[in-house]
Amino acid sequence: MTIQAWTFLIVGATFALYLAIAWLSRVRDTRGFYVAGRGVPAAANGMATAADWMSAASFISMAGTISFMGYAGGVYLMGWTGGYVLLALLLAPYLRKFGHFTVPDFVGARFESSTARMVAVVCALFISFTYVAGQMRGVGIVFSRFLEVDIDVGVVIGMAIVFVYATLGGMKGITWTQVAQYWVLITAFLVPAIAISFRLTGQPIPSLGMGEPLGGEGAALLTRLDAVHRELGFAPYTATFTGTWDRVNVLCTALTLMIGTAGLPHVIVRFYTVRSVGAARWSGFWAILFIAALYLTAPATAAFARWFMIDSLEGKTAAELPDWYRNWERTGLIAWLDDGDGRLEYRGGELAADTELFRSGALATAEFARIRAEHQEWLDTAGTRGVDGRVVLTRAGLATPDPDIIVLATPEMAGLAAWIIALVAAGGLAAALSTASGLLLVISSSVAHDLYFRLINPRASEAQRLRVARAVIGVAVVVAGLFGIFPPGFVTQVVAFAFGFAASSFFPVLVLGIFSRRVGAIPAILGMVAGLSFTAVYILGNVYGGMSRWCFGIGPQGIGVIGMLVNFAVTLATTPLFPGPSERARRMVESIREPEAAGPAVAIETAPEH
């Protein structure tokens, strides 16, 4: 069977499984729709949380990013896993004891303010839509290559699938679908990694394999990668703090991802679905354990992919280029513009600057004018699809692939069986769709529960609230699809921005809401607005507006930690200037932090909002 036939078979089977689970788990009340009836076992919730967490960024893009960045790419591993310690110990048990549905629900009730709730809704939507853009982009990439359809068509197919099972089962259906998706994605990630590690080094454990010699002889894989990198003009693969990834940026990015994890609304809401506070803590433990299986393997997959890519492309003529390159070239996510010598040259250098010069026509030599004219249609198409800036074209005729294709292409690079390549495609889709469904539910609950029910129509019946929730998911799916078709960056980059927004908006207000009896509504609102505004302006200015990195040289991926400090500073500085919370709200804060006896948690009585 061909790769495409295997892909139709395996992806079709997994989609049928997801839809069957959604049908069997369909709900008819808001409690089931928003928090799965609060009856999910801790271990199952840990699996669902892991699948919700390990998005297209983790499965598709993280190893690709590490493959290009080398050692510095480990910042994503440190930040994304470290955040679960904060979440499991500092926030999740207390929010579960509070017992409501959403993060804006907590903010509105704790600060007794409809305005605070509304600001929290805006923050949740801002974070969720930024995050979901990366997921839909990942769906489109997978379909583009393995089903040989246009990326836009792939995004539409993903939109349809996630709409069906998110609207049918709500959080209950999404939870059990994510349990299935976890096993699909982890199997798809580990099987090729183990096979490649054993083939290259004789070591079946990938994390150990990348430190073993190739073929059992000579220097270790990482040592040989360093030597090849030096020869081609790149920084050594294992070098620390290279280029723009200096100590400050590595530290700030790691902290931003860590703090952002603890503030992500679609992750926090998973802890509302379990029976008790104790189960919430155990959910955090299980989630970290299940996530570790992928995160400990990703650096090895990145190193293997780097080796295969350089070995199969460097110095090859057009006739010698491998089949995997030709297959991916059709997607527009990798390209080679020949500079006249007939060979693909993979070299280090200031790639982005060369790209901009090439596209602008500033390199006005006759040879480059000819090359540009030959490929103008491709360049124009690439620009409209958001590929510009990710496919890097330089004066050396260099082809640098979009980082998002590396994990998906590695089994083909290694010459693995067609069914393994198709399994990886199914895993990438499982990762993207599991997170997309969780984000869509956050968007739905923020609008239907926190905006419609809490602020617009408090007398709405269960049926009305469910209709609104499902309608909002429909609208959100369309918007998410547009973000997938016109993405603001590659997957890991876009997702990193979402973490910055979460760190600068939700984390401070949640920490102060739980641990401070003095902070009132107005300081909390001012802090959220200041933190999110600062972070959004800095990111958008740096990425799209030509703004310099004026804040200590920190890049857009790490600025969220500064936004968090701005949030804390504004909130604490204005707290003495405005009235504090009511006595009822103070008692609520104290009751949240009191140890809980065995048994199910109950919702804490809250004061009316104003």
N, C-alpha and C positions, 0 to 999 in steps of 0.2 A: 504493500500500500504506500501511496505517496504521503508526504508531509501534510499536504492539504486534506487528503482523505482522513488521515489520523486526527487532524485538528477538528474536522467536522464531527467525527465520531466522539472524541473525548470531550470537546467543548459542548457539543450537543447533549451528551449524557450528564455533564455537570449542571448545565442550565436546566435540564428536565428535573434533576434532583432539587435544585433551589426552588423551582416553581412548585414542585410537589410539597415540599416543606412549608412553603408560604400558604398553600391551599389548606393543608392540614392544621396550620397554626393561625388561621384567620380569626380575627377578633371582632367583637361587636360593642365594646365599651372603651372609654378613654383610658381606664386604668391598664387594660391589656395593650392598648395602642401605644401609650407613652412609656410605660415601665414594665411591660410583660407580666402584669399582675403581681409583681414583686415575689415571684416564686421560682426564680432561676437558681439552681444549685451553684455553689461557689466554683467548683471545678469547671462546669459548663460555662459559667460567666467568664472565667479566666480564659477559656478558649475563644469565646466570642469577643472578649476585649482584645485578645492578641490579634485576631483577624481584623477587628475594627481598627486596631492600631497599625498593623503591618499593611500599610496601604501600597499603592503603586510606587510611592517614594521608596518604601523599604524593599519591596520585591523587585521592581523593575529598575529603579533609578539609583538606589544607594550604592550598590556594588559597582555600577557604571561610574558614579561620581568618584568613588575610591580608586577605581581603576585609572582614572585620569589624574587625580590629585595625589595618589600615593598615600604616604603616611598621614598627611594632613587630613585626608578624608575620614580618618578615624574620629574626627570631631563629631560627626553625625552619630556614630555608634555611642560615644560617651554621653552626648546630650540626650538622645532619644531614650536610652535605657535608664540613665540616672534620674530622669523625671519621674519614673514610676515609684522610686523611693519616696520622693516628696509627696506624690499623690496618695500613695497607700498609707503613709504615716501621718501626714499633715492635714489632708483635706477630706479624703473619701469617707472615712468613718463618721466624721461630724456631719457631712452633707447627707449621708444616708440616714443618720438619726433625725435630721430635720424632716425628712420624709415626704418632700414634695416631688414635682416632676422634672424641673429644669433648673439651670443656673439662674436665669432671670427670675424664676419663681423665688429662689432663695434671696436674691438681691432685693426684690420688691418687698418681700415679707420682713426680712431682717431690718431694712432701713425704713420700712413703713411708708414707702413712697412710690407712687405710680410713675413719677418722672424717672426715678432710679431704675425701675423695672424697664421702662421704655429705652433708656440708654443701654441697659444690659441686652435688650433684644437687638438693638442696632449693632452692638459689639458682636453678639453671637452670629448674626447674619453676615457681618463683614468677615469674620474668621471663617465661617463655614463655606461661604461662596469662594473665598480665596483657596481654601483647602480642596474643595471639590473640583476646582479647575484642573488640578494636577491629576486627579483620579480619572476624569473623563478623557484627558489627554492620553493617559496610559492605556485606556480601553481602545482608543482610536489607533494607537501604535500597534497593539497586538493584532487587531483585526486587519489593519493595513497590510501587515506582512503575511500572516498565516492564512487568512481567507482571501488574500489578494484583492481586497477592495480598497477604495479610497479611505483615507483617515476620517473624513467627514462622515462617510457611510458607517464606518465602525463605531463612531461616537453615537450615532443615531440608534444603532442596534443595542448598544449598551444602555442607552437611555430607556429604551422600551423594556428591557429585561428588569432593570432596577425599579422602574415605575410599577411593574406588576407586583413584585413580591414585597415592595415597601408599602404599597397601598393596601394590599390584602391583609397582611399580618401585623403591620405596625411593628413596634418593638419586639413583640413576641415572635412574629415570623422572622424578623431580622436577626434576632438572637440565635434561633436554632439554625437558620440559614448560615450565619457566621460560624457556628460550630462546624458545620460541614465544610465551609470554605476554608477554615483553618487547616483541616487535614488535607484538602486539595493543594493549598499553596505551600504547606511545609513539605509535603511529599514531592511536589514539583521542584522545589528549591534544592532539597537534599539529594535526590536521586542523581541528577547530572553532576553535582559537586563531588559526590562520592565516586562516581564513575570516572570523572576526569582526574581526580586526585590519584586514584589507583593506577590509571593508565599512564600518567606522567611520572609519578614518583614511587609507585608500589605501595603507598600508604593510603588506606581507605578512609582515614579521618582527615577531612579537608584542612582543618585548622592546623594539623601537624604536617600535612603534605606540603604546604607552601614553604616550610622550612627544610624540606628534604631535597637532595640532589635530583635533577632530572634524569630519569632512566637509571637511578641508583648509582650514578657516577658523577664525579666532578663537584663543582660548587653547588650550593643550595639554590633553589629557584629565585629567592629574593636577592641573593648576591649576584646572580647572573642578570636579573632585571636591572639592578643598579648599574652594572657594567654596560649593558645595552643602552640604557638611558643616557649615560655620559657620552657614549659614542655618537648618539643621534642628536646631542645638544639639549637634552632635557635635564632637569634636576634629578639627582638619584631618587629612585622610587621610594626608598626608606628614609629620605632626608626629612628633617624636621624644620618647620617654620620657613618655608620657601615662598618666594614671591609675595603676594598680598596676604598670605596666611602666616603672619607673624604671631608672636605670643599673645598680643592683645586681641587679635581677631579670633584666634583659636579659643581663648578663654571666654570671650564675650559670646561667640557663637554657641559654644558648649552650654554656657549658663542660660542663654536665650532658649535653646531647644529644651533644656531641662525644666526651666520654669514654665515655658510654654506648654509642655506636656501636662503639667499640673493644672493648667488653666484651660485646656481644650474642652469645650462643652460636650462634644460627642463622646469623649472618653469618660468624663465625669458622670454623664447620665447612665453609663453602664452600671455604676455602683448603686443606682437607685433601684435596680431590678432584682436584687437579692433579698433574702428574707430578713436579715438582721445586720447589725453593725459588725458582729464577728464575721459573718459571711462576706461582708465588704472587705475586711482586712484579708481574709483568705483568698478572695478574688484577686487582690493585688499580687499575692504570692504566686498563685497559679499563672496569672498573666505574665509575670516576669519570667517564670520558668519556661512557658511555651514560647515566648518571644526570643529567649536566649538561643533556642535551637537554630533560628534563622540568623540572628545577629552574630553569633560566634562563627558562622560559616561564611558570611558575606565577604570578609577580607580575603579569604582564600579564593572565592569565586572571582573577586576583582583581580587578584594576582594572576590566576590562570588565564582570565580573559585578556589581560594586558600582554601576556606572553604570546598567546595565540595570535592576537591582532598584529603585533609587530612582526612576528615570524611569518605570517601569511601575506602581509601587504608590502613591507619595506623592500623597495628595489624591484618590484615585479613589473613586468610589461603588461600591456592590456590583455595579451593572450594568456598570461600566466596568472591573472587575478583569480582567486578561488570562487567557487560557486556561492558561498555564503555572502560574499561581497556583492555579487551580481543580484542575488535575491533581495538584499536589503537596499541596493541602489534604486530599485524600482519604487521604493517608498518615498524617495526624496530626502531621507534622513542621513544619507552618506553620499558624498560625491567626490569626483576627481576631475579637475580641470588640468589637462596636460599642458605643461609649459613648453613643449616642443621636443623634449628628449625621449618621450615615449615610456617613461618609467614613473611609478608612483613613489615619491620621496617623502618619508615620514620624518620630520625634523622638528626640533624645538625652536622657539623664538617668540616674538611678539605677534601672535597669530591674529588677535582681534584687530590690532591696528592695521595689519596688512589687509584684512578682510574689508574694513571700511574703505581703505584706499582703493582696493580693487573694485568694490561696488560703486564707488563714487566716480570712477573713471580718472582718478588722479594719477594713476600709473599709465600715462598716455603714450606708452611706447607702441610701435606698430604691431609687435607680436601680441601684446596684451589687449590691444584694441581688437585684433582678430579673434582672440580667445573669447573676449567678452561678447562680441557680436554673435559668435556661434552658440553661446549658452545664455543669451539674453532672455529667451522665453522661460528657461528653467529658473533663472534668477528671479524673474518677476513672479513666477508661480510660488517659488520658495518663500519670497517675501510676504505674499498674501496669506500663506499658511502658517506664518509664525516660525518658520525654520531659520530665517535670517538671524544670524548671531549665534546659532547653535551648530549649523553646518559651517565649518571654518574653511575658507578657501584662501590660499596664500600664493605668493609668487613662486613657491617651489612646486606647484602642482599638487599640493598636499591634500589628502582626504582625512579629515578628523570627524568621526561619526558623532552623532547626537549621543550623549551619555545614556539616554533612555533606552537605546537598543542593545546595550552590551550584554546584559543578563539573558535577554531573549535570543541573541545571536551566538552566545558562547557554545551551546550544544552543537550548533551547526559548524562552528569553527573547529570543534574537537572531533567532528565526524561521528557523533553519537547516532543511535537508531532513530528512525523517524518518529516512533511513538514517544520517545523521550522528548524530542523537540516539541511535539504537540502537547505533551503533558505540561511543559514549561509555559506554553501559551495559555493553557487552562489555569495554571497557577497565577499567572499575571492578571488574568481577568478576575479570578477569585479575590485577589488582593485589592484590585481597584474597585470592584463592585461592592465588596464588604464594607469598605470605608465610605464609599459614596452613599450607600444606603443609610449608614449611621448619620452622616452629615445631613442628608435630606430629612431625616426624622427630626434632627435638631432644628432645622429651618422650619419644618412643619409645626413642631411644638411651640417654637418661639412666636410664630404668627398666630396659630390657632388657639393655643392655650394662654400664653402670656399677653398677647395683644387683643385677640378677639374676645376670649372668654373673661379674662381678668379685667380688661379695660373698656371694651366696647359693649359686650352683651353678657353680663354676668348671669342672666337667667336662661342662657342657651341650654337646650336639652342635650343629652348624650348624643343623640342622633345628629343634631345640628353641628355639634362640635366635631364629630367624626367626619361629617361631610366637608366641613371647612378644612380639617387637617389633610384629608385626601386630596382636596382641590389644590391646596398649597403645595403638596408634593408634586402634583402635575406641573404647576407653574415653575417650581424650583428645578425640576428635571430639565425643562426647556432651557432655563437660564444656565444651568450647569453644562448642558450640551453646547451652548454657544461659547462658554469658556473653554470647552474642550476643542472646539473647532478653531477658535482664535485665542490660543493660550498666551499668557503674559510671560512665559519662560519655560525652561525645561522642568520636569516634574519635581525633582528635589529642590530646586530653587524656589518654585512657587510654594511648595509645602513649607519650606523654611520661613517664608514671609508670614504664613499663617501662624506659625509658632511665635513669631515676634509680636504679632497683634494680640495673641492670647496672653503672652507674658506681660505686655504693657497695659492690658485692660482688665482682665478677670483675676489674675493671680493676686494682686494687692487687695482688691476689694473682697475676695474670698477669705484671705488670711486675716484681714482686719475685721471682717464681719464675724468671724468665728472667735478670734482671740482678743478683740478689743470691745469693751462695754461703752467706750466713750465716743467712738466715731459715729456721726450722724449722717443723714441723707445727703445734705448739700456737699460736705467734703468728699463723700464717696463719689458723687456724680462728677464733681470737678476733677477728681483724680482720674476717673475712667476717661473722661473727655480729653484731659491733658496728655495722659500716657498714650492713648490710641492715636491722637492727632499728631503728636510728635513723631511717633514711629511711622505712621502712614506717610507723612510729608517727607521724612528722611528716605524711606524706601523708594517711594515714587520719584523723588527728586534724583536720587542716585541712579536708579535703573532707567528712567525714561527722560529725566529733565536735565541731565548733564551736570548735576550738582556734585561738587567735590566731597570727599570724605572728611568733612571739616570737624567731626566729633572724634578727636583722638585717632583719626585714621580708621575708624571702625567701619566695616562694610555693612551692606544692608541686611545680610543674614544674621548679624550679631547685634544690631542696634536695639533689639527688643529689650535687652537687659537694661539699657539706659532709659528706655521708655518706662520700664517697671520702676526704676528709681525716681523718675519724674512723677509717676503716679503716686508712689509712697510719699514723696516730698510734698506734693500739693495737698494730698489728703491730710497728712499729719500737721502741716503748717496751717491749714484753714480750720482744723477741728476746734481749736479754742475760740474761734471767731463766730461759730454758729451753734445753735442749740443741739444738744446731744439726743440720743434716742430716748424713747419713753421708758418708764419703769417696766412695762410689759415686755418691750424688746430686750431690755437688759436681762430680765429673767429668762427669756428665750435663749440668749447667748450662754447663760450659766447652765441651763438645762442641757444644751447641746454638748457641753464639755463634761457633764457628769458621767461617771461610769455607768454602764447599762447592765442590768441583770439579764440573765439568759432569757431568750424569748424574742418574738418578733418586734421590730421597731415600729413605733407609731408616729404619725405626724404630730408635730408640736403646734400648739395653738398659737396663732399669730395675730398681731393687731391689724386693724383696718388700715389700708393705705390712703394717702392723701395726695 
